Amino acid sequence: MSIWLDNAILIFCCCVSAWLGAVFGSFLNCAAWRIAHGESFLKGHSHCVSCGHELGIRDLVPVFSWLAMRGRCRYCKAKISVRYPLTELFFAVVTVSCLLRFDLTVLCLRNWIFLCCLFCLSLVDLETFTIPDGCLIVALAAWVIALPFIGMSLGEAGLHVLAGVVFGGGILGLSLILDKILGKDSLGGGDIKLFGVTGLYLGMIGTLFVVLFSAVIGLAFAAFLRLKGSGDEAAGGDAAVSKAADNEGKGGNAADNKGKGGNAAENAADEDDAGLGHIPFGPSISLAAAFMLLFGQGIVAWYLSLLNM
C-alpha cells in the first residue's frame, strides 16, 4: 500500500504520522532527560522534574498539555521549559517528512528508527557532552534487521559497511592526529562511532556530505554560543562592577570579593576550564545526517553527475 494512491489516504497517513511523531518526540525527550540524569527510562512513570509528582494522561498530551497548563506544572506551578512542545512539534515534522520520503515501507520504518536515535542522542549530548552507546546500538540493530526486507544486495550492503569503516576509522585517525597537535581531545569517541553508524545508512558519498555539513553547522553553533557567551559575560561584568560599587559604599573591599564572583573574567575562565566552554558535536552530526537522509538524494545525484557517474 502506498500513501500516494489517493489524497484521502495521504492526508490520513500524514495526520497519523504527525501525531505519532509528537508522541514519540515527547517520549524521546523524556528518555533523553532520564539518560542524562542517570535514571532508567524503561521503568517508572513520568513525573514533574521540580516536585516529583507523577503525571497523569491529561498532563502528557503532546503540545496541548503544555498550552493548556500555560507552561507550568499542574501540581507545583513550576515553569515547564518550552523545549518540550518545541521538540514534540519538531519530531512530528521529522516523522511526516520521513513518511513522505520513503512511503509505507520497511525502509521508512528503519530510517525513522535511525532518526529517533539521532534525536535522542542529540538531546543527551547537549546536556552531558556524551553520546549514549544505547542509541547507536539501536540504530545499528535496525540497519541489520531491515537488510532482508529492503531489497539491498550483498554488494550494496558491503559498500555501506565499508563506508562505516572508512569514515569511522578515518575520522578516528584524524582526531588522534589533531589531539597530538592541539594537546587536547578534538572529537569524542561517541562522535566517531556516530560517523561510523551514519556510514551504514548513507553510504560513502552521503556520509561525505554529512562530514562537510556537520562541520559548517558545528562552526555556526560555536559562533552562536560564543556571541551568546560574550553577551552573558558583559552582563556579568556589569553586575560585578555594580556589586563592587555597593561594597565600596558599604565600606567593603571589591578586591576581597574576587574569589566570590566579583571578577567576571576569572569566572568565565573557570567555567571554560570546567568544560562549560566545550561544544557538543553530536547534534551537528545528527542534523546533517537527518538532512541528508531525508533530502540529500538530489544533492548526491548532482554530485555524481559532476563526476559523470
Secondary structure as the mmCIF struct_conf table of DSSP 4:
data_model
#
loop_
_struct_conf.conf_type_id
_struct_conf.id
_struct_conf.beg_label_comp_id
_struct_conf.beg_label_asym_id
_struct_conf.beg_label_seq_id
_struct_conf.end_label_comp_id
_struct_conf.end_label_asym_id
_struct_conf.end_label_seq_id
TURN_TY1_P TURN_TY1_P1 ILE A 3 TRP A 4
BEND BEND1 LEU A 5 LEU A 5
HELX_RH_AL_P HELX_RH_AL_P1 ASN A 7 ALA A 36
TURN_TY1_P TURN_TY1_P2 HIS A 37 GLY A 38
BEND BEND2 PHE A 41 GLY A 44
STRN STRN1 HIS A 47 HIS A 47
TURN_TY1_P TURN_TY1_P3 VAL A 49 CYS A 51
HELX_LH_PP_P HELX_LH_PP_P1 HIS A 53 HIS A 53
STRN STRN2 GLU A 54 GLU A 54
HELX_LH_PP_P HELX_LH_PP_P2 LEU A 55 LEU A 55
HELX_RH_3T_P HELX_RH_3T_P1 ILE A 57 ASP A 59
BEND BEND3 VAL A 61 VAL A 61
TURN_TY1_P TURN_TY1_P4 PRO A 62 VAL A 63
HELX_RH_AL_P HELX_RH_AL_P2 PHE A 64 ALA A 68
TURN_TY1_P TURN_TY1_P5 MET A 69 GLY A 71
STRN STRN3 ARG A 72 ARG A 72
TURN_TY1_P TURN_TY1_P6 ARG A 74 CYS A 76
HELX_LH_PP_P HELX_LH_PP_P3 ALA A 78 ALA A 78
STRN STRN4 LYS A 79 LYS A 79
HELX_LH_PP_P HELX_LH_PP_P4 ILE A 80 SER A 81
TURN_TY1_P TURN_TY1_P7 VAL A 82 VAL A 82
HELX_RH_AL_P HELX_RH_AL_P3 ARG A 83 PHE A 102
BEND BEND4 LEU A 104 THR A 105
HELX_RH_AL_P HELX_RH_AL_P4 VAL A 106 THR A 128
BEND BEND5 PHE A 129 PHE A 129
HELX_RH_AL_P HELX_RH_AL_P5 ASP A 133 ALA A 146
HELX_RH_3T_P HELX_RH_3T_P2 LEU A 147 PHE A 149
TURN_TY1_P TURN_TY1_P8 ILE A 150 GLY A 151
HELX_RH_AL_P HELX_RH_AL_P6 LEU A 154 LEU A 182
BEND BEND6 GLY A 183 LYS A 184
BEND BEND7 SER A 186 LEU A 187
HELX_RH_AL_P HELX_RH_AL_P7 GLY A 189 GLY A 249
TURN_TY1_P TURN_TY1_P9 LYS A 250 GLY A 251
HELX_RH_3T_P HELX_RH_3T_P3 ALA A 254 LYS A 260
TURN_TY1_P TURN_TY1_P10 GLY A 261 GLY A 262
HELX_RH_AL_P HELX_RH_AL_P8 ALA A 264 ASP A 273
TURN_TY1_P TURN_TY1_P11 ALA A 274 GLY A 277
HELX_RH_AL_P HELX_RH_AL_P9 GLY A 282 PHE A 295
TURN_TY1_P TURN_TY1_P12 GLY A 296 GLY A 296
HELX_RH_AL_P HELX_RH_AL_P10 GLN A 297 LEU A 306
TURN_TY1_P TURN_TY1_P13 LEU A 307 ASN A 308
#
